[in-house]
Amino acid sequence: MEEVVIIIGAGPSGLATSACLNVLSIPNIVLERENCFASLWRNRSYDRLKLHLGKQFCQLPHMPYASGTPTFIPKAGFLQYLEDYVSHFQINPRYHRFVVSASYDKVAGKWQVVTKNTVSDESEVYLGKFLVVATGENGEGFIPKIPGLDSFGGKFMHCSNYKNGKRFAEKEVLVVGCGNSGMEIAYDLWDHGAVTSIVVRNPVHVLTKEMVLIGMTLLKYIPRKVVDCFIVFLSKLSYGDLSSYGLPRPREGPFYLKDLTRSSPIIDVGTIEKIKKGEIQVVPAVMKIEGDYVHFSNEKMNRFDAIIFATGYKTTVLKWLKGGEDLFNDDGMPKRKVPNHWNGKNGLYCAGFASQGLFGIARDAEYIANHINAIVQRK
């Protein structure tokens, strides 16, 4: 089967790219390994999840949110937005297509994508002039190798399998990872009656969602260094010095670190108050596990019934993409820095790899569609 553009992945990145191409009347097909679009949001995210950024930074191209939509949108509201988006732009992903390989045929000047239909168990081949990798940064959950983890007698899981804390009531639970998912899951566990601890290894910025909204708005008009100083000032006013609670503040500003390291500040949902009250414990790095006991870098150890790893994701691109070395590094992430990260050779593109959330996804999709359109128009 031949199309002009093949898009791999029906998450927000793939949907946005398809919509932008549809607006330009450029034929495209979306291949998705799961049985639905936005499977990460539907099936691998916790119930409490809410968009931490203001809605103006979370809309996809060509379709703003309806009037009356709250500034910070809950998971269900965002999924409904995606439903409306797919319907409006008439996007029809082919589900249950597991990509086995994607390679460029120099003689034909086309990309060949081989998939396995996981329902019929048949192989399928798709040909396209352009290939868009829209599987994003969150291909599969990452759990670090910790000595003795296999000996742990309780339950451990990646946060992509965590829905809510109901089954952990009155259990001793350790959350490994203090990003936004880890902090929010720690709060959710506490809210459901779990005795909760969270691992914090490095300095972190703690902000409110309102602070982030102010900062992102100011960045349109004011240099980043000035915005960082102002936002850190607001954080200090609101939270004070958190170093005594195991949460030291970095020297560099939050938006500088986001651009440099792709790591986001913590957007507090109430976890910090519980930490200050001693209702959620902060612990240092995990060194090893022996049975039900976890040993920490401060030479202390505690017993736990469960461990939730909020330790991020890794891409799966390199498992199936052949010949994308000019675009992707050895970790399956773009070689070039934002905003020049999305375009490779031979009609290869990537969407959703900028570590800039839905805002970055929308920008990638428009850049890619416009670039493809310019090439098509020249011919």
N, C-alpha and C positions, 0 to 999 in steps of 0.2 A: 504494500500500500504506500502511495506516495503523496506527500503534502509539501507545501512550501516551507513551513516551520513545524518542527517537532518540539514540543515542550514536555519535559519530564518532571512530573510532580504537580499535584493539584491542591497544594496549599495556597495560601494567599499570594505567594510569588508567582506561581503558575497561573492562577486565576487572573491576576492583574495583568500579566503579560499577554494572555489570551484575549482579554478584554481590549487592551490597547491595539492589538493586531486586528481584532474584529472591527474596531472603529475605523481602521485604515483599509478595511476590506482585504486583508491579507490572510489567505487560508492557513489554518493551523490545526494541530491536533494535540490534545493533552493526554498523556499517559500517566496513570496512577496505580501504584501497587496495592493500595487498600481498596475497601468497598465503598468509599465516600470521599468527597473533597474535604479539605481541612481536617484530616484524621488526627493530627496532633492536638488540635483544639477540641475535637469531639471526644476522642478516646484516650488521650494520654495527657490530660491536664486535670488538675484538682478542681473540685466543685467551687471553692471560694474565689477562684481566679477572676480578676478584673483587670481591664486595661489600665496600666499605671500612668499612661500619658494622656493628655487631653485629646479629645476626639479629632481636633483639627490636625493632629499629627498621626492619626491612626486610620485615615480614610484612604481607600484605594482610588486609582485614577478614574476620572470622569463620573464619579458618583459620590457626592457629599452625603453626610448623614442627614436624615430627615429632621426637620425642625422639631424641637422638643426633646431630642435625644440628650440624655445627661452628658455632662462633660467627661466623666469617667465611666466607661461603658462596661457592664458586667459581661461575663462569658456568654450567657444566653443571648444578650443583645447583639454581641458581635457575630455570633453564629447566624442570627436572623439576618443581619446585614449581609453576610456572605451568601445566604440563600437568595436574597433579593438581587444581589450582584450577579450571581450565576444565571438567574432567570432573565434579568434585564439584558445582559450581553449575550445571551443564548450560548453559553459555554457548556459543552457536552463532553466531559472527560470520559475516556475509556478506562474503566476500573478493572481491578484484578490483573493489571499488566505489570509483572515483575521484570524489570530490565536486566537482561543477562549481559548484554554488551552494547556499546555504542562506539562506532569507529568511522573514520573519514576515508572514503574511497577517492583517492586522488585522480584516478582515471575518469570516473563518472562525475567527480566534483560534487558529491552528495554524502550526507551522513547516513549511515545504516545503523538502525537500532533494532536489536533482536530482543524480543520479550517472550516471556512464558505466561500464557493465560492460566492463572491459578485455579480457574473454575473448570475449564475444559482440558487442562494440562497440555494444550497445544502450543507450539512455537509460532510466533508471528514476526514478520519483518516489516519495518517501516523505513521509508526513504524520504529524506528532506534536504533542501538546500541549506537550511539553517537549523541549528540545534540549540535549544535553551535549557540549561541545567537549572531547574527550579526546585530542587530537592532541599535546598537551604542548609543551614548550619546544624539543624537538629535532626539528623538522619537516624541516629540511635543513641540511647542513653549511655553515658560513660560512668563506669564504676572503677575507681582507682584500685591498683593492686596493693592490698594491705596484708602484711604477714599475719597469717592465722585467720583470715576472714572465713575460709572454708570450715573452720572449726567452730564458728559461732553457732551456739545452740538455739538462738531465737530466730526471728524473721528479719531478713534484710531485703531491701528492694531499691530500685531507682525511683526517683520521684515521679517519673512518667507513668508509673503504675499506682501512684497514690491518688486516691479520690477524696477521702476525708478521714478524720481521726476517730470515727465511731468505734471501730474495733480495737483501738488502742487505749480506751478509757482505763485509768488506773495502772497502766503499764509504764515501765521505765523505757523511754524512747530517746535515742540519740539521732539528731539531724546533722549530717556531715555536709558542710557547704553553707556559706552565709550570704549567698546572693539573694536576689529578691524571692526566688522560689523557696529557698531554704528558710528564710526569715518568715515568710507567710505560712509555710507548712508548720514551722515551730509554733506560731500563734494558733493555728488551727488545731494542732495537737493539744496545746494547753486548753483551748476552748472546749475540747471534748473530754477533758479530765485526765489527760496523760501527764505523767511526770517527765517534763521535757528538758533536754539539754541540747545545745547547738555548738558545733565546732567553729571557732573563728581563728584563723591562722594569721591573717594579714590585716593591716589598717584598712578601715572602711569609712566612706562618707555616708552619713545618715541624713536623708532629706524627707520631706513630706511630698506628696504628689503635687501639691500646690506650688511648692518651691521649684520643682522640676518644670512645671508649666510656665512659671515666671521666667526661669532661666532660659528655656528654649525659645520663648517669645523674645526676650532681650537679645539673644544671639543673632537675631535678624538685623539688629541695629547697632550693637555695641560689641567691641572686641571681647573675645573669649576670656582673656585674663581678667578684665573688669567684671564680667559676669560671674566668674568663679569666685572672686573676692566677695562680691555681694551675696552670693548664695551661701558661701561658707559662713559669712556673718549672720545670715538668717538662721542657719543650722545651729550655730553656737547660742544664739538667743533662745532657740526653742529647746535644745537638748543639753546645752552645757558641755562640759568635758566628760566624755564617756570612757576615757582610758581606764579608769578605775573599775569599770564593769567589763573589761576585756575587749573594748571597742575603740582603740586609738584611731585618731583621724590622720589621713595621709597628709604629707606636706603639699603635694600638688593638688590642684583644684579638681572638682568632679568632672567637669566637661573636658578638661585637658586630658585626664586619665581615660575618659571614654574614647576620645579620639586616638590616644596613644596605644592603649592596651585592649580596647574593645570591652573593658569591664565597666559595668554600670554602677552608679551609686545605689545604696539600699534605699528603697522607697518605703518608708515605715507604714505598716498597717495596724500598729498597736503593740508590736513585739517589744519595742524599746521600753515601754512603760512596764511590761511584765519582767523584763530583765532587771530594770532598776529596783523593782519590788522583790526580786529574788525568786519570782515564780517561774522563770525560765533561766536555766543556768548556762553560762558561757564557759566552754572548756577549750583548751588549746589543741594542737594537732594530734591526731591519732598516730601512735607508733606501732602498735601491734594488738592483736586480739587473741585471747586464750579462752576458749569456751564462751561463757557468757560475760566475760570480763574484757573491758577495753582499757588499754594502757595509753596514757597521754604523755606528751612531751615534758610535762612538769613532774613526771615520775609518779603521778597518782593514777589510780585505776578505779573504775566504777562498773557495776553490773548493769546490763541492759537486757530488756526483753525484745527490743526491735531496733533496727538501724535504717534510717531513710537517707539515701544518698542523693543530695541535691547538688551533684558535682558536674553538671553540664552535659553536653552532648558532643558527638563527633560526626562529621559528615561520612557518607558512604560512597561518595562520588568515585573514588579511586578503585572501588571494587568492580566497576563496570565500564568506566570511561577509558577509552584507549586513544592516545594521541592528544591529550589536553594539557601537556606539560607547559605550554606557553602561558596558560591561564591559571592553572592550579599548582600549588606547591605540594610538598610531600605529605602534608596534613590534610589535603583536600580543600584548602582554603585559597582564595585568590592571591596570586603573587604580588599584584600591584595594589597600592593603597587607594582608598576611597578619595576622589570619585572616579578613578580610572581603572577600576577593578573588574568591570563587567564584560569587557570585550576581548575576545581571543582571535585566533587565526581561523581561516576556513569557515567562517560563519558560525563560530562557537561563542556562546554567551552564557553568563550566569546571573541569576536573579535571586536576591534574598541572602547574599553572603556578605553584606556590608556591616553586620552587627549594629544596625541602626533601626531595628524594629520595622514596623509597618511603614514608617516614614521613608526609610531606605528602600523598602520593597517597592513602594509606589514610584520612587524616582528611578530605580533600576528598570522597571517595566516600561516606563515611558522612554527612557534612553534607548533601550533595546528595540522597541517597536519603531521608533523614529529612525534609528540607524538602519534597520532592515528595510524600512520603507524607502529610504534614500537610495539604497542599493537596487531595490526592485524598480524604482522609477527610472534609474539611469539606464536600465536594460529595456 
